Amino acid sequence: IANAGFGELALSGVTVDGNRAEADGGGIWNDGVLSVRDSALRDNQTEKGLFGGGGAIWNAATGTLRLSATLCQANAARGGRADVFNNGGTVTNETPCAVAG
């Protein structure tokens, strides 16, 4: 899933599972406003990329991300930032998902 530019995306009650990205953001790449609620982010992976991060979600410097009541499980990233990598944007994390960056 790519949320780019001035996009606003709200995900609720979804499962993002089994995705692979060659670059950052195995499951979701966010450069806009993204809310993920009551969802599961599982088994997403990055192969390489700027930082090799964000197995589940990559949040760009201009991105705004809010995570609530969401499970992160078995995500993998080449750079070791498996769940969420924040590249300088804004993150509100109300979950046990690991945020690096």
N, C-alpha and C positions, 0 to 999 in steps of 0.2 A: 504494500500500500504506500503510495506517495502522496503526501499533503504538502504542496509547494506554494511558494509565494504568499499571496494574501488569503490562501484557503483556510477555511474553518471546518474542522471535521470532528464529529462527536461519535464515538463508538460505544455502544452499550449492549451487554449481553452477547458479545461475539467471542469467537475463538480464532486467534491467528496462530496457525500451527503448521509446522513442517516447511517453512519457506527458507530459501537460500538466496543470498545476494552476493555478487562478486565484490561489491564495494560495501560501504557502511550501511547499516540498517537492514538486517536480515528479514525482519517482519514488516517494519514500518519506518519510513524515512520522513521526518517532519521538518518543514521549513515554514510552517504557518502556525495556526492555533489548533491544538489537538487535545481532546479530552477522551480518556479511556476509563470506562466505569463498568463494574460488574462483569469483567471479561477475563479471558485466559490467554496468555502469551506463552506458547510452548514450542520447543524444538525448532527454533529459528536460528539461523547461522549466517555469519559473514565469512567470506573467503579471504578478502584483503580489503584495502581501502585506505583513506587518508590516515586513520588511526586504527583501522581494523576493529572497530568497535560497534557496539549497539546490535548485538545478536537479535534482540527483540525490537528495540527502537533506537534510532539515531535522531537526536534533537539538535538541529543546526543552531548557529549563533543567533539567528533571527527567529528561532522557533519558541513557542510557548507550549508547554506540556503539563497536563494535569492527570495524574494516575490516582484512582480510588477504587477500593474493593476489587482489585485485580490480582490475579495469580501469575507469577513468572516462574517457569519451570523448564529446565533442560535446554536453555538457550546457550549458544556458544559463539565466541568471536575470536578471531585470530589475535587481536590485541589484548585479550583477556577481560574485556569490558562486556560481559555476556548479556546482561539484561538490558540496561539503558545506558547509552553514552550521551552525555550532554556536552556539546561543543560550544558552550558559552551562552546558551539561551536561558530561558526561565523554566524551572521545573518545580512543581508542587507534587510531592510524593506522599500519598497517604496509604502506602502498601509496603509489604516486605520486599518488593523488587529492589535490587541493587542498582544504584545510580552512580556512575563514575564520570569524571570529567571536571 
